[in-house]
Amino acid sequence: MPVLDRATRHLIETLKRKVKALTALTIVLAVAFSVMTVLYITKDGEENKNQTSSTVEVGSDNSTSIENPEENTQTSSVTDASTSTSSKENTSSKNSSANSSAIATTTTPGDTIDSWNLKLVNSENPLPNGFTVRTEKIKASYARDVGMLYDARAVSYLNAMCAAAEKDGVNLLVISSHRTNARQTTLYNNQVTKQKAKYPNKSEDEIKKIAATISAYPGTSEHELGLAVDFNSVEESFENTPEYQWLKTHSAEYGFILRYTKEKQDITKVIYEPWHYRYVGEKHAKKMNQLGYCLEEYIEYLKNNNK
């Protein structure tokens, strides 16, 4: 029995040591697990923070683009989801400022003959095949028809000019703006038909030349370019209206010129159109008025002066 007692005691002691070792190992594992958990959470938090910062930066970049407003909306939603109400208000304010800066940047007219606002379109300088331009709707109260379009880079200047005239008691109404090539083709063909009836003894070539001075040949119209507008009436008597007088005095302040003047018909190859105005930018409009140049002459002026 004493031997058995010793063996039992030895077994018990061994078991105790193993239990202690197992307990110690369990404690070590528990501590290690806790440390790993803390490190993981910290790391995950940093990644989330970096991801949020990256999202905000992308949102700032995208918000400066007016080409795809849907991207701005989507980015704004991601940012809102990761910020508090206060942050949302701050973000909204920043995005609003960014959008204002973007519009100012993208609508600023250039100073070279290659700038979008100075693009010369006439019978000798047709638009390239398949030409397109990004357009926006003219403010409805200034347009005769719903959904009339104008070059998106200049439409704000057009709306501003109409608004200023309205404050002065003058009603500027856009009756023609951007046209598709198909629409211009229809108008030109109609003019050819009209001139044939008027001059039955003239040749086809002569008729086409006459028609082109009244309605531009497809691909050579400023209306297709998207920077031309016709106001109120396509009658020469428009020059006797308060609207014409207001435009003569103030249009350059908003970057617009009377494109086809009575004095420059031999250069423009287009009849006098007191209703037809073209956007070139305030600086250039004022300079052209000062020099008494039509756009063809002004382009040559810029070439010769390397501006």
Rosetta silent file (secondary structure, phi, psi, omega in degrees, C-alpha in Angstrom):
SEQUENCE: MPVLDRATRHLIETLKRKVKALTALTIVLAVAFSVMTVLYITKDGEENKNQTSSTVEVGSDNSTSIENPEENTQTSSVTDASTSTSSKENTSSKNSSANSSAIATTTTPGDTIDSWNLKLVNSENPLPNGFTVRTEKIKASYARDVGMLYDARAVSYLNAMCAAAEKDGVNLLVISSHRTNARQTTLYNNQVTKQKAKYPNKSEDEIKKIAATISAYPGTSEHELGLAVDFNSVEESFENTPEYQWLKTHSAEYGFILRYTKEKQDITKVIYEPWHYRYVGEKHAKKMNQLGYCLEEYIEYLKNNNK
SCORE:     score description
SCORE:     0.000 S_00000001
   1 L     0.000  -41.786  178.219    0.000    0.000    0.000 S_00000001
   2 H   -59.775  -37.562  179.640    2.782    2.488    0.786 S_00000001
   3 H   -64.288  -42.531  177.750    4.237    1.815   -2.693 S_00000001
   4 H   -61.429  -38.456  178.900    0.855    2.407   -4.227 S_00000001
   5 H   -63.826  -41.147  179.762    0.541    5.625   -2.313 S_00000001
   6 H   -64.935  -41.408  179.517    3.854    6.829   -3.624 S_00000001
   7 H   -63.993  -39.785  179.369    2.873    5.972   -7.215 S_00000001
   8 H   -64.929  -42.883  179.781   -0.429    7.717   -6.776 S_00000001
   9 H   -63.437  -38.642  179.981    1.269   10.763   -5.324 S_00000001
  10 H   -63.438  -42.318  178.160    3.745   10.780   -8.198 S_00000001
  11 H   -63.030  -42.177  179.767    0.900   10.612  -10.726 S_00000001
  12 H   -63.454  -42.253 -179.682   -0.942   13.381   -8.974 S_00000001
  13 H   -63.889  -39.902  179.378    2.164   15.593   -8.948 S_00000001
  14 H   -63.001  -44.588  178.670    2.735   14.929  -12.640 S_00000001
  15 H   -61.649  -38.345  179.478   -0.840   15.820  -13.442 S_00000001
  16 H   -62.853  -42.368 -179.110   -0.524   18.996  -11.406 S_00000001
  17 H   -64.458  -40.801  179.479    2.566   20.052  -13.332 S_00000001
  18 H   -66.474  -38.117  177.371    0.860   19.370  -16.657 S_00000001
  19 H   -63.598  -42.631  179.291   -2.197   21.312  -15.563 S_00000001
  20 H   -62.661  -42.792 -179.719    0.008   24.253  -14.550 S_00000001
  21 H   -64.398  -42.743  178.861    1.862   24.110  -17.878 S_00000001
  22 H   -64.042  -39.325  177.845   -1.387   23.912  -19.809 S_00000001
  23 H   -63.193  -43.204  179.579   -2.799   26.829  -17.800 S_00000001
  24 H   -63.165  -41.995  178.957    0.298   28.888  -18.503 S_00000001
  25 H   -63.192  -40.507  178.688    0.104   28.054  -22.205 S_00000001
  26 H   -61.236  -42.609  179.296   -3.572   29.017  -22.240 S_00000001
  27 H   -62.595  -43.532 -179.402   -2.738   32.360  -20.628 S_00000001
  28 H   -62.409  -44.199  178.967    0.041   32.978  -23.147 S_00000001
  29 H   -63.095  -39.991  179.379   -2.245   32.141  -26.045 S_00000001
  30 H   -63.234  -42.863  178.963   -4.981   34.362  -24.647 S_00000001
  31 H   -64.228  -44.195  179.760   -2.560   37.273  -24.290 S_00000001
  32 H   -61.373  -41.946  178.724   -1.198   36.695  -27.795 S_00000001
  33 H   -62.433  -40.580  179.508   -4.716   36.588  -29.213 S_00000001
  34 H   -63.872  -43.382 -179.785   -5.587   39.828  -27.438 S_00000001
  35 H   -63.412  -45.021  179.129   -2.493   41.547  -28.782 S_00000001
  36 H   -61.174  -39.635  179.482   -3.192   40.328  -32.318 S_00000001
  37 H   -62.631  -44.391  179.256   -6.778   41.526  -32.048 S_00000001
  38 H   -61.897  -45.516  179.876   -5.668   44.992  -30.951 S_00000001
  39 H   -62.372  -40.662  179.688   -3.107   45.183  -33.778 S_00000001
  40 H   -63.300  -45.421 -179.761   -5.685   44.057  -36.337 S_00000001
  41 H   -63.030  -42.345 -179.758   -8.239   46.596  -35.186 S_00000001
  42 H   -63.465  -45.929  179.580   -5.636   49.348  -35.239 S_00000001
  43 H   -63.180  -43.515  179.670   -4.433   48.383  -38.677 S_00000001
  44 H   -62.345  -38.212  178.353   -7.984   48.067  -39.987 S_00000001
  45 H   -64.395  -40.816  178.576   -8.791   51.456  -38.570 S_00000001
  46 H   -64.936  -40.610  179.289   -5.801   52.984  -40.333 S_00000001
  47 H   -62.753  -42.140  178.929   -6.813   51.341  -43.626 S_00000001
  48 H   -63.313  -38.865  179.656  -10.347   52.665  -43.268 S_00000001
  49 H   -64.268  -45.165  178.918   -8.979   56.095  -42.517 S_00000001
  50 H   -63.628  -40.102  179.365   -6.737   55.984  -45.580 S_00000001
  51 H   -63.150  -40.954  178.332   -9.588   54.712  -47.711 S_00000001
  52 H   -63.351  -42.966  179.349  -11.810   57.549  -46.531 S_00000001
  53 H   -62.649  -42.184  179.574   -9.096   60.100  -47.294 S_00000001
  54 H   -62.413  -40.335  179.956   -8.624   58.623  -50.741 S_00000001
  55 H   -63.628  -41.495  179.692  -12.358   58.783  -51.396 S_00000001
  56 H   -64.760  -39.818  179.737  -12.511   62.428  -50.415 S_00000001
  57 H   -64.592  -42.767  177.662   -9.585   63.238  -52.699 S_00000001
  58 H   -62.117  -39.781  178.635  -11.245   61.486  -55.617 S_00000001
  59 H   -61.909  -40.236  179.288  -14.416   63.352  -54.867 S_00000001
  60 H   -63.786  -41.670  179.996  -12.549   66.648  -54.957 S_00000001
  61 H   -65.384  -47.638 -176.748  -11.022   65.789  -58.316 S_00000001
  62 H   -66.030  -31.239 -176.168  -14.262   64.589  -59.843 S_00000001
  63 H   -69.387  -14.419  177.391  -16.207   67.540  -58.571 S_00000001
  64 L   -84.960   -2.733  179.959  -14.086   69.816  -60.782 S_00000001
  65 L  -102.086  127.401  176.731  -15.368   68.053  -63.867 S_00000001
  66 L  -100.642    8.412  178.164  -18.622   69.164  -65.417 S_00000001
  67 L   -73.584  -35.314 -175.496  -18.414   66.472  -68.052 S_00000001
  68 L  -135.891   82.534 -177.461  -20.015   63.823  -65.869 S_00000001
  69 H   -62.199  -21.988  179.475  -22.147   65.234  -63.046 S_00000001
  70 H   -65.011  -33.597  178.007  -23.275   61.707  -62.112 S_00000001
  71 H   -64.359  -37.990  178.103  -19.755   60.969  -60.886 S_00000001
  72 H   -61.151  -43.922 -179.037  -19.983   63.993  -58.597 S_00000001
  73 H   -63.803  -43.469 -178.594  -23.230   62.700  -57.104 S_00000001
  74 H   -64.974  -44.730 -179.740  -21.839   59.223  -56.563 S_00000001
  75 H   -63.335  -41.056  179.146  -18.665   60.504  -54.929 S_00000001
  76 H   -60.080  -38.604  179.944  -20.641   62.837  -52.716 S_00000001
  77 H   -65.109  -41.593  178.895  -22.729   59.883  -51.509 S_00000001
  78 H   -62.897  -42.205 -179.241  -19.621   57.871  -50.585 S_00000001
  79 H   -65.674  -43.365  179.962  -18.198   60.813  -48.697 S_00000001
  80 H   -60.397  -37.209 -177.619  -21.439   61.463  -46.841 S_00000001
  81 H   -66.702  -23.081 -175.556  -21.616   57.833  -45.720 S_00000001
  82 L  -107.098   11.165 -179.109  -18.216   58.076  -44.045 S_00000001
  83 L  -131.276  166.441  178.307  -18.619   61.428  -42.302 S_00000001
  84 L   -82.997  176.351 -179.755  -20.722   63.027  -39.612 S_00000001
  85 H   -60.909  -39.792  179.290  -23.447   65.604  -40.214 S_00000001
  86 H   -64.083  -42.011  179.266  -20.981   68.385  -39.571 S_00000001
  87 H   -64.680  -36.145  178.335  -18.519   66.860  -42.015 S_00000001
  88 H   -59.213  -43.849 -178.333  -21.283   66.559  -44.604 S_00000001
  89 H   -65.244  -40.933  179.882  -21.950   70.277  -44.408 S_00000001
  90 H   -65.037  -43.434  179.707  -18.251   71.072  -44.730 S_00000001
  91 H   -62.006  -42.512  179.332  -17.860   68.680  -47.645 S_00000001
  92 H   -60.439  -41.420  179.725  -20.899   70.166  -49.381 S_00000001
  93 H   -64.624  -42.281 -179.861  -19.457   73.640  -48.989 S_00000001
  94 H   -65.476  -43.706 -179.631  -16.084   72.544  -50.386 S_00000001
  95 H   -63.454  -36.461  178.720  -17.664   70.742  -53.335 S_00000001
  96 H   -63.336  -42.458  178.708  -19.779   73.811  -54.104 S_00000001
  97 H   -65.459  -40.619 -179.931  -16.656   75.968  -54.192 S_00000001
  98 H   -63.080  -41.791  179.585  -14.878   73.397  -56.336 S_00000001
  99 H   -64.569  -39.490  178.284  -17.762   73.299  -58.802 S_00000001
 100 H   -62.108  -42.832  179.127  -17.793   77.102  -59.037 S_00000001
 101 H   -64.195  -39.212 -179.123  -14.062   77.070  -59.748 S_00000001
 102 H   -62.983  -45.427 -179.698  -14.547   74.351  -62.352 S_00000001
 103 H   -62.261  -43.490  179.596  -17.220   76.303  -64.203 S_00000001
 104 H   -61.474  -39.181 -177.670  -15.076   79.440  -64.139 S_00000001
 105 H   -70.171  -48.068 -174.093  -12.107   77.480  -65.468 S_00000001
 106 H   -75.007  -18.658 -179.667  -13.866   75.571  -68.214 S_00000001
 107 H   -99.943   -2.971  179.469  -15.823   78.578  -69.488 S_00000001
 108 L   -68.285  122.607 -179.142  -12.904   80.993  -69.566 S_00000001
 109 L   -70.955  150.737  179.402  -12.318   81.921  -73.223 S_00000001
 110 L   -89.294  175.838 -174.675   -8.860   81.507  -74.729 S_00000001
 111 L  -117.029    3.698  179.962   -6.678   84.091  -76.451 S_00000001
 112 L  -109.265  165.280 -178.172   -5.307   82.221  -79.464 S_00000001
 113 L   -67.535  -13.475  177.350   -6.849   81.537  -82.857 S_00000001
 114 L   -91.441   -3.695 -179.096   -7.082   77.880  -81.832 S_00000001
 115 L   -68.891  146.658 -176.126   -9.212   78.679  -78.781 S_00000001
 116 H   -57.083  -35.263 -175.889  -12.746   77.302  -78.820 S_00000001
 117 H   -77.090  -14.756 -179.083  -14.281   80.764  -78.514 S_00000001
 118 H  -110.675    9.161 -177.894  -12.405   82.139  -81.548 S_00000001
 119 L   -58.581  123.707 -178.517  -12.939   79.203  -83.889 S_00000001
 120 L   -90.241  122.421  178.315  -13.582   80.606  -87.350 S_00000001
 121 L  -126.221  118.866  176.497  -16.348   78.888  -89.282 S_00000001
 122 E  -158.819 -169.601 -175.547  -17.300   80.081  -92.753 S_00000001
 123 L   -62.094  -25.609  179.358  -17.421   78.921  -96.374 S_00000001
 124 L   -97.341   -8.944 -179.259  -13.632   78.633  -96.440 S_00000001
 125 E  -133.799   73.633 -178.551  -13.302   77.132  -92.968 S_00000001
 126 L   -73.288  160.681  174.728  -15.869   74.341  -92.566 S_00000001
 127 L   -72.365  150.335  177.608  -16.281   72.254  -89.461 S_00000001
 128 L   -65.465  153.290  178.410  -14.655   68.797  -89.535 S_00000001
 129 L   -58.885  136.644  179.372  -16.866   65.870  -90.473 S_00000001
 130 L    77.040   13.796 -179.289  -18.734   64.486  -87.480 S_00000001
 131 L   -58.220  135.544  174.585  -18.155   67.644  -85.429 S_00000001
 132 L  -135.017  158.551  178.025  -19.987   67.677  -82.108 S_00000001
 133 L  -141.645  142.044  178.708  -20.113   70.107  -79.233 S_00000001
 134 L   -77.762  124.522 -174.658  -21.289   69.661  -75.648 S_00000001
 135 E  -119.057  161.290  173.263  -24.376   71.792  -75.154 S_00000001
 136 E  -134.906  158.663 -179.003  -26.649   72.895  -72.336 S_00000001
 137 E   -71.186  138.571  172.134  -30.158   74.284  -72.339 S_00000001
 138 L   -73.619  145.936  179.535  -30.615   78.016  -72.527 S_00000001
 139 L   -53.512  128.581 -171.016  -32.689   79.345  -69.634 S_00000001
 140 H   -53.450  -37.169 -176.533  -36.295   78.729  -70.649 S_00000001
 141 H   -69.853  -12.239  179.979  -37.455   82.313  -70.088 S_00000001
 142 H  -108.384    4.662 -176.844  -34.953   83.545  -72.703 S_00000001
 143 E  -119.052  139.739  179.936  -35.717   80.923  -75.360 S_00000001
 144 L   -68.403  -38.549 -177.756  -38.624   80.808  -77.779 S_00000001
 145 L  -114.957  148.217  179.236  -38.734   77.002  -77.750 S_00000001
 146 L   -66.576  134.558  174.686  -38.313   74.589  -74.863 S_00000001
 147 L    81.776   18.108  177.607  -34.926   72.899  -74.723 S_00000001
 148 L   -66.634  139.448 -170.073  -32.977   75.239  -77.009 S_00000001
 149 E  -112.366  156.504  177.836  -29.267   74.481  -76.735 S_00000001
 150 E  -150.165  157.909  178.285  -26.012   76.422  -76.676 S_00000001
 151 E   -50.068  126.076 -174.737  -22.323   75.610  -76.192 S_00000001
 152 L   -61.033  -25.934 -178.938  -22.017   74.550  -72.537 S_00000001
 153 L   -77.185  -16.311 -175.235  -18.881   76.663  -72.082 S_00000001
 154 L  -122.761   -5.107 -174.639  -20.673   79.879  -73.056 S_00000001
 155 H   -62.690  -31.415  179.460  -24.303   79.376  -72.101 S_00000001
 156 H   -65.515  -33.915  177.781  -23.836   81.131  -68.748 S_00000001
 157 H   -69.668  -37.989  177.786  -22.685   84.289  -70.575 S_00000001
 158 H   -64.561  -47.057  178.677  -25.723   84.148  -72.846 S_00000001
 159 H   -61.887  -40.280 -179.271  -28.095   83.764  -69.915 S_00000001
 160 H   -64.874  -39.354  179.356  -26.346   86.584  -68.050 S_00000001
 161 H   -65.960  -43.383  178.772  -26.667   88.936  -71.030 S_00000001
 162 H   -64.107  -36.587  179.161  -30.376   88.184  -71.411 S_00000001
 163 H   -67.117  -40.444  179.449  -30.877   88.711  -67.689 S_00000001
 164 H   -65.280  -41.091  177.957  -29.099   92.074  -67.804 S_00000001
 165 H   -63.012  -40.994  179.662  -31.240   93.183  -70.749 S_00000001
 166 H   -60.563  -39.899  178.103  -34.345   92.104  -68.881 S_00000001
 167 H   -64.273  -28.298  178.657  -33.374   94.290  -65.923 S_00000001
 168 L   -89.366    8.634  177.561  -33.098   97.189  -68.360 S_00000001
 169 L    80.220   19.639 -178.782  -36.591   96.492  -69.646 S_00000001
 170 L  -113.622  133.861 -176.293  -35.407   94.866  -72.879 S_00000001
 171 L  -102.533   99.216  175.444  -36.657   91.471  -73.992 S_00000001
 172 L   -91.713  116.961 -178.376  -33.961   89.408  -75.703 S_00000001
 173 L  -118.108  119.794  178.849  -35.549   86.223  -77.009 S_00000001
 174 E   -75.661  119.545  179.637  -33.409   83.502  -78.587 S_00000001
 175 E  -107.669  -10.744  173.957  -35.224   82.207  -81.670 S_00000001
 176 E  -156.208  136.493 -179.307  -32.369   80.089  -83.036 S_00000001
 177 L  -137.403 -122.725 -179.672  -29.281   78.659  -81.373 S_00000001
 178 L   -68.078  137.785  176.798  -27.380   75.401  -81.818 S_00000001
 179 L  -126.282  147.562  171.825  -28.349   73.376  -84.880 S_00000001
 180 L   -77.950  163.954  177.459  -27.486   69.881  -85.967 S_00000001
 181 H   -62.207  -35.828  179.216  -25.947   69.350  -89.367 S_00000001
 182 H   -63.847  -41.568  179.326  -29.206   67.751  -90.491 S_00000001
 183 H   -65.866  -41.416  179.499  -31.180   70.802  -89.457 S_00000001
 184 H   -65.456  -35.918  177.606  -28.744   73.124  -91.231 S_00000001
 185 H   -61.927  -43.280  179.259  -28.998   70.976  -94.354 S_00000001
 186 H   -62.347  -45.919 -179.154  -32.775   71.343  -94.348 S_00000001
 187 H   -63.968  -40.407  179.308  -32.601   75.116  -93.946 S_00000001
 188 H   -65.115  -46.298  179.878  -30.025   75.440  -96.717 S_00000001
 189 H   -61.821  -37.506  176.929  -32.020   73.293  -99.127 S_00000001
 190 H   -62.355  -39.125  179.948  -35.138   75.332  -98.374 S_00000001
 191 H   -68.906  -36.558  176.585  -33.208   78.482  -99.223 S_00000001
 192 H   -61.286  -45.434  178.390  -31.985   76.975 -102.493 S_00000001
 193 H   -60.539  -42.298 -179.630  -35.571   76.184 -103.441 S_00000001
 194 H   -64.080  -42.019 -177.952  -36.652   79.707 -102.550 S_00000001
 195 H   -72.351  -30.449  175.773  -33.883   81.308 -104.599 S_00000001
 196 H   -63.085  -40.892  179.240  -34.650   79.098 -107.610 S_00000001
 197 H   -68.909  -32.121 -178.128  -38.188   80.409 -107.607 S_00000001
 198 H   -77.998  -36.536 -178.037  -36.921   83.961 -107.252 S_00000001
 199 L  -125.806   73.500 -175.410  -34.248   83.674 -109.954 S_00000001
 200 L   -63.817  -20.369 -177.525  -35.461   81.074 -112.455 S_00000001
 201 L   -93.310   -3.510 -179.060  -32.875   82.083 -115.067 S_00000001
 202 L   -84.832  153.475  179.450  -29.810   81.689 -112.850 S_00000001
 203 L   -72.818  166.880  179.342  -27.602   78.598 -112.939 S_00000001
 204 H   -60.555  -43.205  179.911  -27.503   75.995 -110.164 S_00000001
 205 H   -63.475  -41.177  179.341  -24.106   77.231 -108.981 S_00000001
 206 H   -64.475  -41.298  179.072  -25.309   80.815 -108.873 S_00000001
 207 H   -61.627  -44.381 -178.225  -28.386   79.795 -106.897 S_00000001
 208 H   -64.534  -37.457  178.886  -26.292   77.869 -104.387 S_00000001
 209 H   -66.578  -41.979  178.290  -23.953   80.806 -103.872 S_00000001
 210 H   -64.415  -44.356 -179.326  -26.861   83.152 -103.252 S_00000001
 211 H   -60.253  -38.583 -177.401  -28.502   80.668 -100.874 S_00000001
 212 H   -68.691  -21.392  177.054  -25.266   80.296  -98.898 S_00000001
 213 H   -78.181  -14.232 -177.749  -25.170   84.036  -98.181 S_00000001
 214 H  -106.817  -45.429  176.045  -28.547   83.710  -96.471 S_00000001
 215 L  -131.677  114.580 -171.725  -28.420   80.239  -94.945 S_00000001
 216 L   -56.525  145.644  175.761  -24.940   78.757  -94.607 S_00000001
 217 L   -62.254  140.719 -178.779  -24.014   75.615  -96.461 S_00000001
 218 L   -50.524  131.074 -178.721  -24.102   72.607  -94.080 S_00000001
 219 L    95.028   -7.411 -179.900  -20.881   72.371  -92.105 S_00000001
 220 L  -120.452   15.159 -176.923  -20.083   76.075  -92.445 S_00000001
 221 L   -98.871  137.063  175.416  -22.634   77.502  -90.030 S_00000001
 222 H   -67.413  -21.018  176.913  -21.826   79.055  -86.667 S_00000001
 223 H   -67.488  -35.282  174.858  -25.094   77.614  -85.437 S_00000001
 224 H   -68.765  -33.033  176.751  -23.600   74.141  -85.866 S_00000001
 225 H   -63.550  -31.172  177.701  -20.559   75.364  -83.932 S_00000001
 226 L    95.384    5.603 -176.419  -22.924   76.159  -81.075 S_00000001
 227 L  -111.752    7.779 -178.891  -21.743   79.717  -80.441 S_00000001
 228 E  -112.550  146.819  174.059  -24.307   81.653  -82.487 S_00000001
 229 E  -138.367  146.480  171.977  -27.767   82.892  -81.574 S_00000001
 230 E  -108.033  132.225 -177.878  -30.477   84.729  -83.459 S_00000001
 231 E  -105.956  132.698  162.938  -32.523   87.200  -81.410 S_00000001
 232 L    64.023  -55.384 -174.722  -36.181   88.126  -81.725 S_00000001
 233 L  -155.864  136.234  177.635  -36.598   88.503  -85.499 S_00000001
 234 L   -95.964   48.845  176.361  -34.744   87.508  -88.658 S_00000001
 235 L  -122.964  143.480 -179.178  -35.747   90.722  -90.389 S_00000001
 236 H   -60.327  -24.827  179.186  -33.432   93.620  -91.141 S_00000001
 237 H   -64.714  -10.328  177.161  -35.925   95.877  -89.372 S_00000001
 238 H   -58.683  -25.682 -178.735  -34.653   94.367  -86.117 S_00000001
 239 H   -66.470  -13.003 -179.718  -31.978   97.067  -86.202 S_00000001
 240 H   -96.917    7.562 -175.975  -34.680   99.613  -85.339 S_00000001
 241 L   -97.433  158.533  175.106  -35.717   97.910  -82.108 S_00000001
 242 H   -60.825  -31.561 -179.986  -34.724   98.635  -78.489 S_00000001
 243 H   -63.910  -44.133  179.205  -33.308   95.097  -78.346 S_00000001
 244 H   -64.876  -43.029 -179.898  -30.847   95.801  -81.157 S_00000001
 245 H   -62.878  -38.513  178.427  -29.800   99.109  -79.622 S_00000001
 246 H   -66.052  -44.522  178.711  -29.215   97.423  -76.277 S_00000001
 247 H   -62.085  -40.438  179.785  -27.126   94.690  -77.906 S_00000001
 248 H   -60.441  -35.181 -178.123  -25.105   97.260  -79.832 S_00000001
 249 H   -84.809  -37.722 -167.807  -24.263   98.992  -76.558 S_00000001
 250 H  -116.899  -13.822 -172.656  -23.832   96.067  -74.171 S_00000001
 251 H   -57.977  -36.525 -179.118  -23.254   92.769  -75.996 S_00000001
 252 H   -64.014  -27.373  179.226  -19.447   93.044  -75.891 S_00000001
 253 H   -63.321  -21.311 -179.888  -19.597   93.262  -72.099 S_00000001
 254 H  -110.907    8.509  174.896  -20.775   89.644  -72.153 S_00000001
 255 L    91.629   15.324 -176.260  -18.419   88.506  -74.918 S_00000001
 256 E  -109.633  147.617  176.882  -20.778   88.761  -77.911 S_00000001
 257 E  -126.350  151.389  168.724  -20.314   90.417  -81.292 S_00000001
 258 E   -74.557  111.087 -168.552  -22.660   91.269  -84.145 S_00000001
 259 L   -73.636  -43.118 -174.244  -21.235   88.663  -86.489 S_00000001
 260 L  -117.959   93.136 -176.731  -22.474   89.777  -89.901 S_00000001
 261 L   -87.512  164.623 -178.811  -22.410   93.545  -90.240 S_00000001
 262 L   -67.109  -34.516 -174.849  -23.589   95.611  -93.168 S_00000001
 263 L   -78.179  -17.244 -171.666  -20.088   96.966  -93.818 S_00000001
 264 L  -114.418   20.227 -176.760  -18.301   93.584  -93.973 S_00000001
 265 H   -62.172  -31.940  179.772  -20.509   91.551  -96.320 S_00000001
 266 H   -70.420  -20.446  179.072  -17.771   91.320  -98.934 S_00000001
 267 H   -94.049  -45.874 -177.062  -15.509   89.658  -96.328 S_00000001
 268 H   -76.394  -23.553 -176.141  -17.968   87.457  -94.451 S_00000001
 269 L    63.139   26.185  179.154  -19.838   86.432  -97.642 S_00000001
 270 L  -131.750  142.706  179.654  -23.035   86.603  -95.576 S_00000001
 271 L   -62.628  162.484  175.984  -25.846   89.155  -95.782 S_00000001
 272 L   -62.603  122.557 -179.184  -26.317   91.743  -93.067 S_00000001
 273 L  -129.397   88.008 -178.160  -27.943   90.020  -90.104 S_00000001
 274 L   -65.062  -10.970 -178.808  -28.590   92.427  -87.220 S_00000001
 275 L   -94.054  -12.056 -171.300  -30.133   89.557  -85.257 S_00000001
 276 E   -96.503  115.394  179.919  -27.135   87.169  -85.404 S_00000001
 277 E  -120.013  146.895 -175.150  -24.706   87.308  -82.480 S_00000001
 278 E  -129.522  136.851  178.393  -21.645   85.181  -81.820 S_00000001
 279 E   -83.450  131.349  174.531  -19.747   84.536  -78.580 S_00000001
 280 L  -131.490  -12.750 -175.142  -15.985   85.238  -78.655 S_00000001
 281 L   106.830  144.513 -173.912  -15.280   86.356  -75.077 S_00000001
 282 H   -56.905  -47.510 -177.972  -15.411   89.804  -73.520 S_00000001
 283 H   -56.576  -46.353 -176.161  -11.780   90.735  -74.194 S_00000001
 284 H   -75.653  -35.885  178.519  -12.008   89.897  -77.875 S_00000001
 285 H   -61.923  -44.987  179.931  -15.464   91.334  -78.388 S_00000001
 286 H   -66.562  -38.978  179.443  -14.359   94.715  -77.030 S_00000001
 287 H   -66.716  -41.892  178.731  -11.159   94.646  -79.063 S_00000001
 288 H   -63.103  -40.248  177.373  -13.015   93.801  -82.260 S_00000001
 289 H   -64.837  -39.731  179.696  -15.437   96.673  -81.694 S_00000001
 290 H   -63.308  -41.814 -178.282  -12.528   98.993  -81.015 S_00000001
 291 H   -82.713  -18.596 -176.482  -10.778   97.966  -84.231 S_00000001
 292 L    73.991   30.864 -177.028  -13.972   97.765  -86.272 S_00000001
 293 L   -98.977  148.079  165.401  -13.094   94.221  -87.389 S_00000001
 294 L   -86.812  174.963 -174.050  -15.280   91.285  -88.288 S_00000001
 295 H   -63.353  -38.296  178.686  -14.105   87.888  -87.039 S_00000001
 296 H   -58.421  -45.061  179.795  -12.251   87.058  -90.278 S_00000001
 297 H   -67.737  -38.222 -177.279  -10.232   90.270  -89.978 S_00000001
 298 H   -67.566  -38.042  177.019   -9.640   89.783  -86.278 S_00000001
 299 H   -61.003  -43.424  176.499   -8.233   86.286  -86.770 S_00000001
 300 H   -63.007  -39.359  177.199   -5.746   87.714  -89.260 S_00000001
 301 H   -59.346  -44.593  179.315   -4.946   90.476  -86.794 S_00000001
 302 H   -65.955  -38.926  178.237   -4.148   87.886  -84.121 S_00000001
 303 H   -61.922  -46.003 -177.143   -1.991   85.913  -86.520 S_00000001
 304 H   -70.355  -24.814 -179.358    0.016   88.963  -87.501 S_00000001
 305 L  -102.347    6.645  177.257    0.482   90.070  -83.910 S_00000001
 306 L    52.817   43.613 -179.477    1.322   86.568  -82.634 S_00000001
 307 L  -109.004    0.000    0.000   -1.315   86.738  -79.916 S_00000001
